[in-house]
Amino acid sequence: MKAVMKKPALLIVALTILFVLSACEKENNGSDLPKDILILNNWIWEGMNEIYLWEQYIPNLNWREEPDPEAFFYKLLYEEDRNSWIVDDYEELVAMFDGVETTTGMSARPYIYTGSQWIGFVQYVTPGSPAADSGIARGDIIYTIDGNSLSEANYYDLFYQTTATFGFADWDGSQLVPNDREVTLTAIEFNQNPIVHDEVISYQGYDIGYFVYTQFTTGQQNEWLTELNLVLEEFKTAGVSDVVVDLRYNPGGNLDLSAYIAASLAPEAAMQENEVFVDLVWNDLYDNYWRQADLDEDGQADGAESWQLRVRMPQSDLSLNLPRVYFLTTSATASASESLMVGLYPYMDVVQIGTTTYGKCYGSTTVDDWEEPKRHNWAMQPLIVKYSNAEGYTDFQNGIAPDYEVVEYPVQAKPFGSLEDPFLAKALEEITGVSPLVKKSLAPGMEWKSLPVRRKPLPELQIDIPRIRQ
């Protein structure tokens, strides 16, 4: 059975969309700055003053006097904005949103052990990647890189090299002990499947669907949407009673895809009745524009029902018609991952297990140069909307706290799907009433502190936006 994600033609599907603008190049007006700097500054100034969610709070700066375009962009951001960014490589950004990156396929988060020792905890390895082919697996502890002990000063530079040699350590029950294992990896351009594990778990007479999802992306040719549909079809064929969605390492992605997954998980009536998934708030300029537009071509202004103001659950041929769903989360769970949870709150029981999420109730879009031929290869990723669910729930900038707290410790990591994984074990306990996990205490005095992964949160909105101000 082939399922498709059905949606209005004008709603956003692509992973990154060209923000189509047109503008006249400004005169230098006596500025001593090079012309290429002025072009960048003017593009930043005009784009942000139109589409930015907090446009009314942009400080009154003179773009002709700013020598550093990147620093200029960050000067314009609202004080509560921690998610807008700018890059100097548009094509690389587009590829990342499609799931294509120059990578080893190994996701490793830095941790501090006993207050000073830095290590890298391998959270997951994408199948088919150089790391997977080299035998690296979830739970491996990176102890050195290129023979260097790890620290705040060198970890990120060493880890993100094109080629690096990783040394590993084992846990002997009370401390980390370096072993003789070393693996040299070279990053390649790799199209990463966001579903790194899926299965139907039979436990205590229940058939439970479980999948690990690392990015909301349909892929370059919808290949990852097809992969997702195969997983949903497997669950539907098996007649699963419950589903556990592992979003521990998912920073976000496409909002339409989040709505589609929600429609596939929710009670069938919510999907069939096209219930509201999330409402979107833009700046005043765009909010008024969408309200007055006739996107559905019925001869009347769309008002609050505009496709760009209200995202509804699309139709899904793979509806699982569940009364409840379980999500596994950490502080790396962000953006579209959070929208999937909060969008489902009004329609079913949502059980969250793990730690508090990142906290991002906003969406962004990609803005590159609007001139043809293009004058530069930079791209902005400004926040442009704020979302709330059908009951108005929003403003979770401090993250969404779990119903059941489970803390992730590197030395307790188990393969995905293992009944000894503390996160999954807690979900199975809540589903069946029986825990498969024999609880183990950590060694006395053992302290672990997780640190942020240096990867920008992905935008959950990709919208084809007309330029209003000419």
C-alpha positions in Angstrom: 0.0 0.0 0.0 1.4 3.3 -1.0 0.5 6.2 1.3 1.0 9.8 0.6 1.0 12.9 2.7 -2.0 14.9 1.5 -2.0 18.6 1.9 -3.1 21.9 0.3 -1.0 22.8 -2.7 0.2 26.1 -1.2 1.2 24.7 2.1 4.8 24.1 2.7 6.4 20.9 1.8 9.9 21.4 0.6 12.7 21.4 3.1 14.0 24.7 2.1 12.3 27.2 -0.1 13.8 30.2 -1.8 12.5 33.3 -0.2 11.5 35.2 -3.3 12.3 38.9 -3.0 13.2 41.7 -5.4 15.0 44.9 -4.5 17.0 47.6 -6.1 20.6 47.8 -5.2 21.3 50.7 -2.9 23.9 53.4 -3.6 26.9 53.6 -1.4 25.9 57.0 -0.2 29.5 57.9 0.7 30.2 54.7 2.7 33.8 53.6 2.8 32.8 49.9 3.1 33.4 47.6 0.1 30.5 47.1 -2.2 30.1 43.4 -1.4 29.7 44.2 2.3 27.1 46.8 1.5 25.1 44.4 -0.7 25.1 41.8 2.2 24.1 44.4 4.8 21.3 45.8 2.6 19.9 42.3 1.9 20.0 41.5 5.7 18.3 44.8 6.6 15.5 44.6 4.1 14.8 40.9 4.6 14.7 41.2 8.4 12.6 44.3 8.4 10.0 42.5 6.4 9.7 38.9 7.5 11.2 38.7 11.1 8.7 37.7 13.7 9.9 40.6 16.0 10.3 43.1 13.2 8.9 45.9 15.4 11.8 45.5 17.8 14.7 45.7 15.3 17.0 48.4 16.5 17.5 51.5 14.3 21.0 50.7 12.9 22.6 52.1 9.8 23.5 49.1 7.6 26.0 51.3 5.6 28.2 51.6 8.7 28.4 47.9 9.7 31.8 46.3 8.5 30.8 42.7 9.6 27.6 41.4 8.0 27.4 38.4 10.3 27.8 40.5 13.4 25.3 43.0 12.0 22.7 40.3 11.6 23.0 39.2 15.2 22.7 42.8 16.4 19.2 42.9 14.9 17.9 39.9 16.9 15.3 40.3 19.6 16.5 39.5 23.1 14.4 36.4 23.4 15.6 35.0 20.1 18.1 32.2 20.5 17.4 30.4 17.2 17.9 32.7 14.2 21.2 32.4 12.4 23.1 33.3 9.3 25.5 31.2 7.2 27.8 32.0 4.2 27.0 28.7 2.3 23.4 28.5 1.1 23.8 25.2 -0.8 25.3 23.5 2.3 22.4 24.6 4.4 19.8 23.3 1.8 21.6 19.9 1.8 21.6 19.7 5.5 17.8 20.2 5.6 17.4 17.4 3.1 19.4 15.1 5.4 22.6 15.4 3.3 25.7 16.4 5.3 29.4 15.9 5.2 29.5 13.6 8.1 30.9 10.3 9.5 27.4 9.3 10.4 28.2 9.3 14.1 26.2 11.6 16.5 28.2 12.1 19.7 27.4 14.4 22.5 30.1 15.7 24.8 29.8 14.9 28.5 31.9 16.0 31.5 32.8 13.1 33.8 33.6 13.7 37.5 33.7 17.4 37.0 36.6 17.7 34.6 37.1 14.8 32.2 35.5 15.4 28.8 34.3 12.4 26.8 32.1 11.9 23.7 29.1 9.7 24.1 28.0 8.1 20.8 24.2 8.5 20.8 23.6 6.8 17.5 25.2 5.8 14.2 23.4 6.1 10.9 23.3 2.8 9.0 25.5 2.7 6.0 27.7 5.5 7.1 31.5 5.4 7.6 31.1 5.1 11.4 28.6 2.2 11.0 30.9 0.4 8.5 33.8 0.8 11.0 31.9 -0.9 13.8 31.2 2.2 16.0 27.9 1.8 17.8 25.6 3.5 20.2 27.0 3.7 23.7 30.7 3.8 22.7 32.7 6.3 24.7 35.2 8.5 22.9 38.1 9.1 25.2 40.7 10.7 22.8 40.8 12.2 19.3 44.0 12.1 17.4 45.7 11.0 20.6 44.6 14.2 22.5 42.7 14.1 25.8 39.5 16.0 25.4 38.6 19.4 26.9 36.4 22.4 26.4 39.2 24.1 24.3 39.6 21.3 21.8 36.6 18.9 21.7 34.5 20.6 18.9 37.5 21.4 16.6 38.8 17.8 17.0 35.4 16.1 16.6 34.3 18.0 13.5 37.5 17.4 11.5 37.2 15.9 8.1 39.5 13.0 9.1 40.2 12.0 12.7 41.3 9.0 14.8 39.0 8.2 17.7 40.2 6.4 20.8 37.7 4.7 23.1 37.3 3.7 26.7 35.3 1.1 28.6 33.4 1.3 31.9 34.7 -1.2 34.4 31.8 -0.6 36.9 33.4 2.3 38.7 35.5 4.2 36.3 36.4 4.7 32.6 39.4 2.7 31.4 41.0 3.5 28.1 41.3 0.5 25.8 43.5 -0.1 22.7 40.7 0.5 20.2 41.3 3.2 17.7 39.2 4.0 14.6 40.1 6.5 11.9 37.1 8.1 10.1 36.8 10.4 7.1 33.6 12.4 6.7 31.7 12.0 3.4 28.7 13.7 1.8 26.0 11.3 3.0 22.2 11.2 2.7 21.2 10.2 6.2 18.0 8.2 6.8 16.3 9.9 9.8 14.9 6.6 11.0 17.9 4.9 12.5 15.9 2.0 14.1 12.4 0.6 14.0 10.7 -2.6 15.1 7.5 -4.1 16.6 8.3 -5.2 20.1 6.3 -8.1 21.5 6.2 -7.7 25.3 3.8 -9.1 27.9 1.2 -9.9 25.2 1.4 -6.5 23.7 2.7 -5.6 20.2 4.3 -2.2 20.5 5.6 -0.1 17.6 8.9 1.6 18.3 11.1 3.9 16.0 14.0 6.3 16.5 13.5 9.4 14.5 16.4 12.0 14.2 15.1 14.6 11.8 11.7 15.6 10.3 12.7 15.5 6.6 11.1 14.0 3.5 14.4 13.8 1.7 15.5 15.1 -1.6 13.1 13.0 -3.6 10.6 12.1 -0.8 12.8 9.0 -0.1 12.6 9.5 3.7 8.8 10.0 3.5 8.6 6.7 1.8 10.7 5.2 4.5 8.4 6.6 7.2 5.4 5.3 5.4 6.9 1.8 5.3 7.4 1.9 9.1 3.8 3.1 9.7 2.5 0.4 7.3 4.5 -2.2 9.3 2.9 -1.0 12.5 -0.6 -0.9 11.0 -0.2 -4.4 9.6 1.0 -5.7 12.9 -2.0 -4.1 14.7 0.1 -2.4 17.3 -1.7 -1.4 20.5 0.8 1.4 21.3 3.6 3.4 19.7 6.8 4.7 21.2 8.4 7.5 19.2 12.1 8.1 20.2 12.8 11.8 19.7 15.8 11.9 22.1 18.2 13.2 19.4 15.7 15.0 17.0 16.3 18.8 16.7 13.3 19.3 14.4 12.6 19.9 10.7 9.4 20.1 8.6 6.2 21.1 10.3 4.0 19.5 7.6 5.7 16.2 8.2 5.1 16.6 11.9 1.3 17.2 11.2 1.3 14.1 9.0 2.8 11.9 11.7 0.3 13.3 14.2 -2.6 12.5 11.9 -1.2 8.9 11.5 -0.9 8.4 15.3 -4.1 10.2 16.5 -7.6 8.8 16.9 -8.9 8.4 13.4 -11.7 10.9 14.0 -9.2 13.7 14.5 -7.6 13.0 11.1 -10.9 12.5 9.3 -12.3 15.7 10.7 -9.2 17.6 9.7 -8.7 19.0 13.2 -6.4 21.9 13.9 -2.8 20.8 14.5 -1.2 24.2 15.2 -2.1 27.9 14.7 0.6 30.2 13.5 1.3 33.9 14.5 3.4 36.0 12.1 4.4 39.7 12.4 1.6 42.2 11.7 2.6 42.6 8.1 2.3 39.0 7.2 -0.6 38.2 9.5 -2.7 40.8 7.8 -1.5 39.7 4.4 -2.6 36.0 4.9 -5.9 37.1 6.4 -6.7 39.2 3.4 -5.4 36.7 0.8 -7.6 34.2 -1.1 -5.3 31.2 -1.1 -8.2 28.7 -1.5 -9.6 30.7 -4.4 -13.2 30.7 -3.2 -13.6 34.4 -4.0 -13.3 35.5 -0.4 -10.5 36.5 2.0 -9.3 33.5 4.0 -9.3 35.2 7.3 -8.1 33.2 10.3 -8.6 29.9 8.3 -5.8 30.8 5.9 -3.5 27.8 5.3 -0.6 30.0 6.4 -2.3 30.7 9.8 -3.8 27.4 10.7 -2.2 24.0 10.0 -4.7 21.2 10.1 -4.1 17.4 10.3 -3.8 16.1 6.8 -5.4 12.8 5.6 -3.3 9.7 6.1 -4.0 6.2 4.6 -1.9 4.8 7.5 -3.9 6.0 10.5 -3.1 3.9 13.5 -6.1 5.2 15.5 -4.3 5.2 18.8 -5.8 6.4 22.1 -2.3 7.3 23.5 1.3 7.7 22.3 4.6 7.7 24.1 7.5 10.0 23.4 11.2 9.7 24.6 12.9 13.1 25.0 16.0 14.9 26.1 17.2 18.5 26.0 18.1 17.8 22.3 14.4 17.3 21.5 13.3 20.5 19.8 11.2 22.4 17.4 9.1 20.1 15.1 9.6 17.3 17.7 7.9 19.5 20.3 5.2 20.5 17.8 4.3 16.9 17.3 3.8 16.4 21.0 1.9 19.6 21.8 -0.2 19.3 18.6 -1.5 16.0 19.8 -2.3 17.1 23.4 -6.0 18.0 22.6 -6.8 14.7 20.9 -5.1 11.9 22.8 -3.0 10.9 25.8 0.6 12.0 25.3 3.0 10.4 27.7 6.5 11.9 27.7 9.4 10.0 29.2 13.0 11.3 29.7 14.2 14.8 30.4 12.9 18.3 29.6 13.0 19.3 25.9 14.9 22.2 24.4 11.9 24.6 24.2 11.2 26.1 20.8 7.7 27.2 19.9 8.9 29.1 16.8 9.4 28.4 13.1 11.8 29.8 10.6 12.5 29.9 6.9 15.5 30.2 4.6 16.2 33.5 3.0 18.9 33.6 0.3 19.8 36.3 -2.3 16.8 37.5 -4.3 18.7 38.8 -7.3 19.4 36.9 -10.5 22.2 36.3 -11.0 22.9 35.9 -7.3 25.3 38.4 -5.8 26.3 36.2 -2.9 25.9 32.7 -1.4 24.8 33.7 2.1 21.5 32.6 3.7 19.6 33.8 6.7 17.4 31.5 8.9 15.3 34.0 10.9 12.4 33.1 13.1 9.2 34.1 11.3 6.3 32.5 13.2 5.2 31.4 16.7 2.9 28.3 17.0 0.4 27.1 19.5 -1.8 24.0 19.6 -5.6 24.0 19.2 -6.0 24.8 22.9 -3.6 27.8 22.7 -0.7 26.0 24.4 2.6 27.8 23.6 5.4 29.7 25.3 7.4 26.7 26.4 10.7 28.4 25.9 12.1 26.6 29.0 11.2 23.3 27.5 8.5 20.7 28.1 8.9 18.7 31.3 8.4 14.9 31.1 5.6 13.0 32.8 8.3 10.5 33.9 11.9 11.6 34.3 14.6 9.3 33.1 18.1 10.7 32.9 20.5 9.6 30.2 23.9 8.4 31.4 26.5 7.2 28.8 27.5 4.1 30.8 23.8 3.0 30.9 23.3 3.3 27.1 21.9 0.2 25.4 21.2 -0.6 21.7 18.0 0.8 20.4 15.1 -1.6 21.1 16.9 -3.2 24.0 14.6 -3.9 27.0 17.5 -2.7 29.2 17.3 0.8 27.7 16.0 2.8 30.7 13.9 5.1 28.5 12.3 2.3 26.5 11.9 0.2 29.6 9.9 2.9 31.3 7.6 3.2 28.3 7.0 -0.5 28.3 6.3 -0.4 32.0 3.7 2.3 31.5 2.1 0.4 28.7 2.0 -3.1 30.3 2.4 -2.5 34.0 5.6 -4.6 34.1 9.1 -3.2 33.9 11.7 -5.3 32.0 14.5 -3.4 33.7 16.4 -4.4 36.7 17.3 -1.1 38.2 21.0 -0.5 38.8 22.6 2.2 40.9 25.4 4.3 39.5 28.8 4.0 41.2 29.1 6.2 44.4 30.4 9.7 43.6 29.9 9.3 39.9 28.9 12.6 38.2 28.0 13.2 34.6 27.1 16.5 33.0 25.8 16.6 29.4 26.9 19.5 27.1 25.2 21.0 24.1 25.8 19.5 20.6 27.1 22.2 18.2 24.4 21.7 15.6 21.9 24.4 14.7 18.3 23.6 15.4 16.5 22.8 12.1 13.7 25.0 10.9 10.3 23.4 11.1 8.7 25.7 8.5 9.6 26.0 4.9 7.2 28.4 3.3 7.1 30.0 -0.1 6.6 33.6 0.9 5.9 36.4 -1.5 7.6 39.7 -0.8 5.1 42.3 0.3 7.3 45.4 0.6 8.8 46.3 -2.8 
